[in-house]
Amino acid sequence: MKPKHLSPILLLTSSVWLWCTVSATAEQVTNSQTQSQSIASVLHQSREIKEIPQLSEIKPLNTSPQMLVKSPVPSEVIQVMGVEANPTENGVEVILQTTQGQELQITNRSAENNFIADIPNAQLVLPSGDGFIFRSENPTKGITEITVTNLDANTIRVTVAGEAGLPTVALFDSDEGLIFGFTPVVTSAQTPQLPAEGETQTEQPSTTDQPIELVVTGQQDRYSVPNATTATRTDTPLRDIPQSIQVVPRQVLEDRQVIRVTEALNNVSGVQRGNATGGGIGETFNIRGFQQFGGNFRDGFRDSGGITETANLERIEVLKGPASVLYGNLDPGGIVNYVTKQPLSEPFYAVGLQVGSFGLVRPTLDFSGPLNPEGTLLYRLNAAYEKGGNFRDFDTEVERFFISPIVTWKISDRTDLTFEFEYVKDQRPFDRALIAFGTGVANIPFNRVLGEPDDSFESTQFSAGYRLEHRFNDNWTVRNRFRFSSNDVVNSITEAFRLNETTGQLGRGFFGSEAEDKTYALQTDIIGKFATGSIEHTLLFGIDLSRQTSDIFVPYDDAASINIFNPVYGVIPRPARGQYPVEFDFFSETETNSLGLFVQDQVTLAENLKLLVGGRIDTLNQSSTSFNNFDQSSTSSKQQDQAFSPRVGIVYQPIEPISLYTSFSRSFQPNTNTRVDGSLLEPIRGTQYEVGIRGEFLNGRLTTNIAAYELTRSNIPAPDIDNPGFFIAVGEQRSRGIELDVTGEILPGWNMIASYAYTDARVTKDDNLQPGNLLNGVPFNSASLWSTYEIQTGDFQGLGFGLGLFYMGERQGDLNNSFQVPSYVRTDASVFYRRDNWRVGINVNNLFNVDYIEATQRRTRINPGAPFTVRGTVSVEF
């Protein structure tokens, strides 16, 4: 079923709208308890807005992301006696009531659709001396919430959440105080929610007033990210999601100087690097014990494989457990979604340079801004070049080039069209790395190569697509997205076969594979918000179409064996490409066409009780042809699979910072094996039960999540002993575990991301493997900690330090449990300095130079981790 032959018609039969009128209140904080109290008594009558001085007459505001921690804290803390939120013609204004408004220092940044301003020399204080919290929900169309809180003993935080996008911000000064003017992405009128009964309204700034514009940057809110899209395909607060999801924000990537995503995912509980296929060339991960083949996504599209570039990543979202309800055929452990940077409405320019061990040189650039005076055309350009060696023998260099341009056209205030492109050219050595000996890893140097010096890997990745979004009104939105991606790979491999442990001789063979993968994917989502009585709904209906083709050609020739303790290379030269013996050639073609229809409803039963329910029907048509010259055999097969994948979960929030949740979900994968009667085996199914507690503390700056789960993978094919060449679906594997993740800002300048996982993943049924065998590469216990502290004041302001600890318990090396790899603790560290728009830093990975195994698949594929490594970076934004 090819996409061009499919013409689904989507109908919206009704539209329901709801006016929400929930009063905003000021909340008094006394004895660690928040009590609602009107602040009308402390609000003054409206006064005229003061004339705004010329820009040349005022002190410029700090707008650079680096300036967020640079503003000196004055000796006097200004008291803000009240807060008002009033509707305006274009949106809403927030008034911080104080007689010293001009002395307030303001720094700002953005996180998703949230505008965040910190005022480090002020406090919210009622005349009684008590602090208070201001909150207004849905004050106008396009803005979902305004909060003003005391961040710490001398800092106020203003947070404004946009519904469809980041609101535009302007700043005004008046006798009454400091006024923020917010214009949402959608500015049509909505019944406002006033802070409290009896409070007076403030006159709006006249149209002749010239506002001081606040530049909203694209920086994330440090380590804490409040919302994610991967779990629901809508922008949903993490606290409302009944499934474990962790986010690695851009700030962590920068602080750790991450180049490969495998480094970033060390910070997420229950995730390890997956199989060692391709010597680490392919990026697969174990999530909750199960390897995720095809589980990497980029902006919601299945990734084409290869090595993921990090230069244009905004964050990484990891959804734990089955995700077929939204993404189709998948392994059950979860998915990794790479969220890319998008165009900014203000000019932004950044360049950086990384240098480090083994000859690493990596310049990067990140440019963004408007392309026309009206600001309706926006762009973003990310590029990176990487060159350097690696710690393995022969000093074979890595060379990599990446570029990604994006253009957004704001056709109207309700319609956006974005075009995205990516190109990656990558060349590096192909290395199967170490092998097993007895019940452990062979006692040879970790830098020893057991292939040949000319083993190589070369890939060319390209993707192009568009994203069209139209907002019919504030309640109904349609999104249509398309992406084409290709990955062409040429390998020269010396593959290890079997080790003679008596002589140390390792049998090998030459392979010269060529592979070409192409994917065409089309997604259409319709999102509607409505109410049935007092119950609110966010309804998602979608259709996914995709076509994937894969062609592979593998020639083979014999290679000389090698002694692992005393290797001699080049005994038999590798055949030139095109000169392999034709009698060993292997060729295959595969095509997969899929159609997925799904529906999901996020139901707010009460303010503190939320239900998530959804289901998806998938139809897959697969065809494959292969030919093997060795035995002159050929095969051709066609099959169709259909599966229904449900998910249901509920969240209960007994108090505002705490969310209790439970969920059930299923996944599926097509099963390509057949029974003796010629029928196809049922799809491989995954089933998960999960319960968890998610908490938000320190005014949302620190988030925690603890989850317990049981995940079963069934219908795993096993050879039919009575009928060789055929299979039966008797295999079953089960994973049970507990996970803990903690992320955020503990104190001003002190950030951390930490995790712990206990994972019991084993074979429960199989005709060939011993039930009870542990799944390979999965430790019982693993933990991580990365923490940074940046000095906030004084002569050393901007100087920071980072420390990381990463623990991995003992793991089984293969499914037969024939060998084990030992546990390890790796220590990373950093020192950095930020000043104005500059940042310099030095990161040290594996500080104590421990030998450790990063990934293992079988006895001849064991990847060692890198030794002591230093990376230095310098970057500037302007």
Secondary structure as the mmCIF struct_conf table of DSSP 4:
data_model
#
loop_
_struct_conf.conf_type_id
_struct_conf.id
_struct_conf.beg_label_comp_id
_struct_conf.beg_label_asym_id
_struct_conf.beg_label_seq_id
_struct_conf.end_label_comp_id
_struct_conf.end_label_asym_id
_struct_conf.end_label_seq_id
HELX_RH_3T_P HELX_RH_3T_P1 PRO A 3 HIS A 5
STRN STRN1 THR A 25 THR A 30
TURN_TY1_P TURN_TY1_P1 ASN A 31 SER A 32
STRN STRN2 GLN A 33 GLN A 37
HELX_RH_3T_P HELX_RH_3T_P2 ALA A 40 VAL A 42
HELX_LH_PP_P HELX_LH_PP_P1 LEU A 43 SER A 46
HELX_LH_PP_P HELX_LH_PP_P2 GLU A 48 GLU A 48
STRN STRN3 ILE A 49 ILE A 49
HELX_LH_PP_P HELX_LH_PP_P3 LYS A 50 GLN A 54
HELX_RH_3T_P HELX_RH_3T_P3 LEU A 55 GLU A 57
BEND BEND1 ILE A 58 ILE A 58
HELX_LH_PP_P HELX_LH_PP_P4 LYS A 59 ASN A 62
BEND BEND2 SER A 64 SER A 64
HELX_RH_3T_P HELX_RH_3T_P4 PRO A 65 VAL A 69
TURN_TY1_P TURN_TY1_P2 LYS A 70 LYS A 70
BEND BEND3 SER A 71 SER A 71
HELX_LH_PP_P HELX_LH_PP_P5 PRO A 72 PRO A 74
BEND BEND4 SER A 75 GLU A 76
HELX_LH_PP_P HELX_LH_PP_P6 VAL A 77 VAL A 77
STRN STRN4 ILE A 78 VAL A 80
STRN STRN5 GLY A 82 PRO A 87
BEND BEND5 GLU A 89 GLY A 91
STRN STRN6 VAL A 92 GLN A 97
TURN_TY1_P TURN_TY1_P3 THR A 99 GLN A 100
HELX_RH_3T_P HELX_RH_3T_P5 GLY A 101 GLU A 103
STRN STRN7 THR A 107 ALA A 111
TURN_TY1_P TURN_TY1_P4 GLU A 112 ASN A 113
STRN STRN8 ASN A 114 ILE A 119
TURN_TY1_P TURN_TY1_P5 PRO A 120 ASN A 121
STRN STRN9 ALA A 122 LEU A 124
TURN_TY1_P TURN_TY1_P6 PRO A 127 SER A 128
BEND BEND6 GLY A 129 GLY A 129
STRN STRN10 GLY A 131 THR A 140
TURN_TY1_P TURN_TY1_P7 LYS A 141 GLY A 142
STRN STRN11 ILE A 143 ASP A 152
TURN_TY1_P TURN_TY1_P8 ALA A 153 ASN A 154
STRN STRN12 THR A 155 GLY A 162
BEND BEND7 GLU A 163 GLY A 165
HELX_LH_PP_P HELX_LH_PP_P7 LEU A 166 PRO A 167
STRN STRN13 THR A 168 SER A 174
TURN_TY1_P TURN_TY1_P9 ASP A 175 GLU A 176
STRN STRN14 GLY A 177 THR A 183
BEND BEND8 VAL A 185 VAL A 186
BEND BEND9 PRO A 195 ALA A 196
TURN_TY1_P TURN_TY1_P10 GLU A 197 GLY A 198
HELX_LH_PP_P HELX_LH_PP_P8 GLU A 199 SER A 206
TURN_TY1_P TURN_TY1_P11 THR A 207 THR A 208
HELX_LH_PP_P HELX_LH_PP_P9 PRO A 211 PRO A 211
STRN STRN15 ILE A 212 GLU A 213
HELX_LH_PP_P HELX_LH_PP_P10 LEU A 214 THR A 217
TURN_TY1_P TURN_TY1_P12 ARG A 222 TYR A 223
STRN STRN16 ASN A 227 ALA A 228
BEND BEND10 THR A 229 THR A 229
TURN_TY1_P TURN_TY1_P13 THR A 230 THR A 232
BEND BEND11 ARG A 233 THR A 234
STRN STRN17 THR A 236 PRO A 237
HELX_RH_3T_P HELX_RH_3T_P6 LEU A 238 ASP A 240
BEND BEND12 PRO A 242 GLN A 243
STRN STRN18 ILE A 245 PRO A 249
HELX_RH_AL_P HELX_RH_AL_P1 ARG A 250 ASP A 255
TURN_TY1_P TURN_TY1_P14 ARG A 256 GLN A 257
BEND BEND13 ILE A 259 ARG A 260
HELX_RH_AL_P HELX_RH_AL_P2 VAL A 261 ALA A 264
HELX_RH_3T_P HELX_RH_3T_P7 LEU A 265 ASN A 267
BEND BEND14 VAL A 268 VAL A 268
TURN_TY1_P TURN_TY1_P15 SER A 269 GLY A 270
STRN STRN19 VAL A 271 ARG A 273
HELX_RH_3T_P HELX_RH_3T_P8 THR A 277 GLY A 280
TURN_TY1_P TURN_TY1_P16 ILE A 281 ILE A 281
BEND BEND15 GLY A 282 GLY A 282
STRN STRN20 PHE A 285 ILE A 287
TURN_TY1_P TURN_TY1_P17 ARG A 288 GLY A 289
STRN STRN21 PHE A 290 GLN A 291
TURN_TY1_P TURN_TY1_P18 PHE A 293 GLY A 294
STRN STRN22 ASN A 296 ARG A 298
TURN_TY1_P TURN_TY1_P19 ASP A 299 GLY A 300
STRN STRN23 PHE A 301 ARG A 302
BEND BEND16 GLY A 306 GLY A 306
HELX_LH_PP_P HELX_LH_PP_P11 ILE A 307 GLU A 309
TURN_TY1_P TURN_TY1_P20 ALA A 311 ASN A 312
STRN STRN24 LEU A 313 LYS A 320
BEND BEND17 GLY A 321 GLY A 321
HELX_RH_AL_P HELX_RH_AL_P3 SER A 324 TYR A 327
BEND BEND18 ASN A 329 ASN A 329
TURN_TY1_P TURN_TY1_P21 PRO A 332 GLY A 333
STRN STRN25 GLY A 334 THR A 340
HELX_LH_PP_P HELX_LH_PP_P12 LYS A 341 LYS A 341
BEND BEND19 SER A 345 GLU A 346
STRN STRN26 PHE A 348 GLY A 356
HELX_RH_3T_P HELX_RH_3T_P9 SER A 357 GLY A 359
STRN STRN27 LEU A 360 PRO A 370
BEND BEND20 LEU A 371 ASN A 372
TURN_TY1_P TURN_TY1_P22 PRO A 373 GLU A 374
BEND BEND21 GLY A 375 GLY A 375
STRN STRN28 LEU A 377 GLY A 388
BEND BEND22 PHE A 391 ARG A 392
HELX_RH_3T_P HELX_RH_3T_P10 ASP A 393 ASP A 395
HELX_LH_PP_P HELX_LH_PP_P13 THR A 396 GLU A 397
STRN STRN29 VAL A 398 SER A 412
TURN_TY1_P TURN_TY1_P23 ASP A 413 ARG A 414
STRN STRN30 THR A 415 PRO A 429
STRN STRN31 ALA A 433 LEU A 434
STRN STRN32 ALA A 436 PHE A 437
TURN_TY1_P TURN_TY1_P24 GLY A 438 THR A 439
STRN STRN33 GLY A 440 VAL A 441
BEND BEND23 ASN A 443 ILE A 444
TURN_TY1_P TURN_TY1_P25 PHE A 446 ASN A 447
BEND BEND24 LEU A 450 GLY A 451
TURN_TY1_P TURN_TY1_P26 PRO A 453 ASP A 454
STRN STRN34 SER A 456 ARG A 471
BEND BEND25 PHE A 472 ASN A 475
STRN STRN35 TRP A 476 ASN A 500
TURN_TY1_P TURN_TY1_P27 GLU A 501 GLY A 504
STRN STRN36 GLN A 505 PHE A 511
STRN STRN37 GLU A 514 THR A 532
TURN_TY1_P TURN_TY1_P28 GLY A 533 SER A 534
STRN STRN38 ILE A 535 VAL A 554
STRN STRN39 TYR A 556 ASN A 563
BEND BEND26 ILE A 564 ASN A 566
BEND BEND27 VAL A 571 ILE A 572
HELX_LH_PP_P HELX_LH_PP_P14 PRO A 573 ALA A 576
TURN_TY1_P TURN_TY1_P29 ARG A 577 GLY A 578
BEND BEND28 TYR A 580 TYR A 580
HELX_RH_3T_P HELX_RH_3T_P11 VAL A 582 PHE A 584
STRN STRN40 PHE A 586 ALA A 606
TURN_TY1_P TURN_TY1_P30 GLU A 607 ASN A 608
STRN STRN41 LEU A 609 ASN A 628
TURN_TY1_P TURN_TY1_P31 ASN A 629 GLN A 632
STRN STRN42 SER A 633 TYR A 652
BEND BEND29 PRO A 654 ILE A 655
TURN_TY1_P TURN_TY1_P32 GLU A 656 PRO A 657
STRN STRN43 ILE A 658 GLN A 669
STRN STRN44 THR A 674 THR A 674
TURN_TY1_P TURN_TY1_P33 VAL A 676 ASP A 677
BEND BEND30 GLY A 678 GLY A 678
HELX_LH_PP_P HELX_LH_PP_P15 SER A 679 SER A 679
STRN STRN45 LEU A 680 LEU A 680
HELX_LH_PP_P HELX_LH_PP_P16 LEU A 681 PRO A 683
STRN STRN46 ILE A 684 PHE A 697
TURN_TY1_P TURN_TY1_P34 LEU A 698 ARG A 701
STRN STRN47 LEU A 702 PRO A 719
TURN_TY1_P TURN_TY1_P35 ILE A 721 ASP A 722
BEND BEND31 ASN A 723 ASN A 723
TURN_TY1_P TURN_TY1_P36 PRO A 724 GLY A 725
STRN STRN48 PHE A 727 LEU A 747
TURN_TY1_P TURN_TY1_P37 PRO A 748 GLY A 749
STRN STRN49 TRP A 750 LYS A 765
BEND BEND32 ASP A 767 LEU A 769
HELX_LH_PP_P HELX_LH_PP_P17 GLN A 770 GLN A 770
TURN_TY1_P TURN_TY1_P38 PRO A 771 GLY A 772
HELX_LH_PP_P HELX_LH_PP_P18 ASN A 773 ASN A 773
STRN STRN50 LEU A 774 LEU A 774
HELX_LH_PP_P HELX_LH_PP_P19 LEU A 775 LEU A 775
TURN_TY1_P TURN_TY1_P39 ASN A 776 GLY A 777
BEND BEND33 PHE A 780 PHE A 780
STRN STRN51 ASN A 781 GLU A 790
BEND BEND34 THR A 793 GLY A 794
TURN_TY1_P TURN_TY1_P40 ASP A 795 GLY A 798
STRN STRN52 LEU A 799 MET A 808
STRN STRN53 ARG A 811 GLN A 812
BEND BEND35 GLY A 813 ASP A 814
TURN_TY1_P TURN_TY1_P41 LEU A 815 ASN A 816
STRN STRN54 GLN A 820 VAL A 821
STRN STRN55 TYR A 824 ARG A 835
TURN_TY1_P TURN_TY1_P42 ASP A 836 ASN A 837
STRN STRN56 TRP A 838 ASN A 845
BEND BEND36 ASN A 846 ASN A 846
TURN_TY1_P TURN_TY1_P43 LEU A 847 PHE A 848
STRN STRN57 ILE A 853 ARG A 858
TURN_TY1_P TURN_TY1_P44 ARG A 859 THR A 860
STRN STRN58 ARG A 861 PRO A 864
HELX_LH_PP_P HELX_LH_PP_P20 GLY A 865 ALA A 866
BEND BEND37 PHE A 868 PHE A 868
STRN STRN59 THR A 869 GLU A 877
#
